[in-house]
Amino acid sequence: MQNPQQIQGVSLESIAHEFGTPVYVYDGEKIVEQIETLQKAFSSVPFKIKYATKALSNLSVLKLIKNAGAGIDAVSIEEVKLGMMAGFEAPEIMYTPSGVPFEEIREAVDLGVIVNLDSIPLIREFGKTYGGSVPACIRINPHILAGGNHKISVGHVESKFGISIDLLPEIVEAVNEYGLKIWGLHVHTGSDIYDAEVFLKGGNVLFEAAMQFPELKFLDFGGGFKVAYKEGDPSTDVMEVGRIVTKAFEAFCRKYGRSLELWIEPGKFLVSAAGLLLVKTAVVKSSTTITFAGVDSGLNHLIRPMMYEAYHDIYNLSNPEGKLEKYNIVGYICETDTLAAHRQLPEIRPNDLLVIKNAGAYGYSMASNYNSRLRPAEVLVWQGKAHLIRKREEFEDLTRNQVLIEI
Ligand SMILES: *Cc1c(COP(=O)(O)O)cnc(C)c1O
């Protein structure tokens, strides 16, 4: 894997200089390339990408994704609104909530987005309220255990997501009772799924269930493509997934008697590798067995290493030719905050800039103010120029909504 000094001709050092550190940097061209790769992989069928907004929800990134021809999947009403603000038309937005109050469903319907129903009580409430006047999608739990980590496996039998495929007769009964118009069926089995066959397995569950719903317009295969996090790391062969899934899908459509749209909801695949977190070394210190490089960031900005034991490749931008040594790269949060352990890197000196790779997905979108720290700026490199797309937070942002009472 490469350790770039620049993105589209813009040096990372100049970005750090202009916008300060820590800073998230996204390569817009890379995001567009990923969209084009998927469009190619699924080109033989009517195909739609519904980008999983939760991976990275900056308005400018959403707008770029919209212009590249994708729609979005939103998991909160706020993401629906962000999508609309970025320019998506309501029908391009799928709303996939997980056990939310019905008022939120009502709000989504009022906005005109399609709602993905994830429980039988919700199907009934939706049916009672709208009957067949508002089309909807149903999220099926396919009982498939897949994904890179137990926290991101969401399609297995004990997962809270969707409606168990075993309950298909009850789903059909509720749909028929209220005359619901079901336009789509959906599965999403998890994240970091390497094996192309898993997507086919999920598809087979959809194909079988679909025969019970005569008014379908699309089948949604969810997201979860695995990306490479380090040298030699396997990643999902999306051309292979495209080949086997479209072939099975075409056979299904013949059986169904009509051509449907095939939807997928990639998050990580579109934005993970396109994003970097650029940090500065504050301190280098050694204990008996290990040398720590402490940086001006931490789990408040990138929680994936501590939350999912995720591996993020890191390189020393300032001293690429330095003598190799072993480091634990740690954040400044008062809590075990290891961004990377036992990494061989060129000598790290105070003030060296380090680049944390694959930070585009679930980086900024999971960032917090823990330890009363400020969230970093976001920069999008687009058409050879670095654009600030979110300002670094200031101290006032921490206190803005607080009420200091008389005590
Ligand atoms: C998170 C999520 C995705 C995206 O998962 P990735 O692993 O980032 O591709 C897709 N669909 C739904 C419903 C999700 O919750």
The ligand as a Gaussian input file, in Angstrom:
#p B3LYP/6-31G(d) Opt

LIG

0 1
 C      -24.031000       0.548000       8.233000
 C      -24.967000       0.095000       7.186000
 C      -24.521000      -0.106000       5.862000
 C      -23.083000       0.094000       5.426000
 O      -22.182000      -0.825000       5.914000
 P      -20.660000      -0.778000       5.391000
 O      -19.997000      -1.901000       6.092000
 O      -20.089000       0.545000       5.763000
 O      -20.700000      -0.967000       3.911000
 C      -25.466000      -0.451000       4.924000
 N      -26.766000      -0.631000       5.250000
 C      -27.223000      -0.453000       6.506000
 C      -28.649000      -0.638000       6.798000
 C      -26.342000      -0.102000       7.510000
 O      -26.792000       0.051000       8.756000

